[in-house]
């Protein structure tokens, strides 16, 4: 189990960090706990990475939503349009997206999954994943270029 944990931790962290942002380590830990708790239910060892990816995304989104509820952004803390802070850093731009939008961006643009596979991991219909991706990319571009 220790070897498996050492092997999976970087993979899970790479998925959780851009979705859960500052809470990435917490999301990684929650995902690894969920993986080990459900490891006996894995029917096909060949599907390990896909199965772990789905759990990691689910836990990262859950952690990000919980953090957003706990620390809502103050309107005064949101930079004005044209403020260079908005485009200064990719992490800053990602932080302004919802957890669902960050998740679909990570799966499509970082993990390289197609729309159908990303939809399956997110547990939504392909059309929903496609529309979230479109909105996420549009929001990202606006925040980046402003």
N, C-alpha and C positions, 0 to 999 in steps of 0.2 A: 504494500500500500504506500509506503514511503517513496519508493521509486516512481510509482504512478503519480503521486502528488508532485514530486519534483519535475516530472515530465509534463504534466498538464498545467501547472501554475503559470508559466509564461504565456501559454496559449490563451488561457482564460483571462489573464490580466490584460493581454493585448486587445481582447474584445471588450472587456468591462471598462477600461480606463477612458476611452473616448465617449462612452455613453453616460457613465456615472460621474465623469469628471473628477472633482476633488474627492468624491466618495468611491472612486474606483477600487481602492484596496478593500473597502468594506464589501463592495459588490463581488469582488473576486473571492473573498473569503466565504460569503454567503453561497456563491455558485459552487465552490468546491465542497462545501458542506452538503449542498443538495445533491451533487454528483455522487459523493460517497454514500449518502443516505439511500440513493436509488440505484446504486451500481448493480445490485442483484437483479433489477428489472431489465437491464440491457440484454436484449435477446441476441443481437448480432454484434459481436466484437468488431467487425469491420466498420460498423457505423459509429464507433466511439466518438470520433471528432465531430461529426454532425450532431450527435446526441448532446455532447458537452457544449457545443456552440449554442444550441437551442436553450439549454439551461442557463448558460452564461448571459445570453441576451435577456432572457426573462428576468433574471436576478438583477442585472444592471439597470434595466428599465424600472423595476420595482424599487430599487434603492434610490434612483434618481428622482422618481416621483415622490417618495417619502421625504427626501431632502428638500425638494421644491415646496412641499406643504409645510415643512418645518421652518424654512427660511424664505418666505416670499420676497421677491425683489421690491424694494421701495421705488416708487416712481422717481424720486429725486436721485436715486443711484443709477438710473438708466441714462447713459450718455445721450446728448442731443444728436440729431441727424447731422452728419458731417464731422462729428468729433473723431479725431484720428484714433482714439482708443478702440473704436468699433472694429477697425480693420488692422489693428496692430498685431494681433495674434490669432492663430487659428483656434486655439483653445477658448479664447474669449468669444469668438464668433459661435463656436459650437455650444458654449454655455448658454447662449441666447435662444437656442432651439429647444423644443420640447424633447423629453426623453424618447418619445416615439419617433420623432424625426431624426434624432441622433442615431438611434438604433438602425433605422433603415439605411442611413448614409454609411454607417460603419459596415453593415453587411454587404451593401452593393459596391461601395467605392474603396473600402479598405480590404474587406475579406474577399471581394470579387465574386460574390454569389449572383446568380441571375435572379430576375424578379420572382420567378416561381419558387425558387429555393429560399429566397429571403422571406417571402410570404409564408412559407411553411414554417420557418424558424420563428417568425413573429406570431404565428397562429392566426393570421388574417387572410382573407381572400386575395388573390393576385392583384385584382383591381385596386383594392385598398392600399396594398404595398406600393403600387405604381403611383397612385395619387399622393401618398405620403412622401414618396421619393421626389416627386415633382415639386411639391410644396417645400420640402426641406432644401432642395437645391436652390429654389427661387429665394427662399429666406436667407440661405447662406450667401448667395451672390449679392443680395441687397445689403446685407450687413458687412460683407467684405469690401464692397466698392464704395460704401458711404463714408 
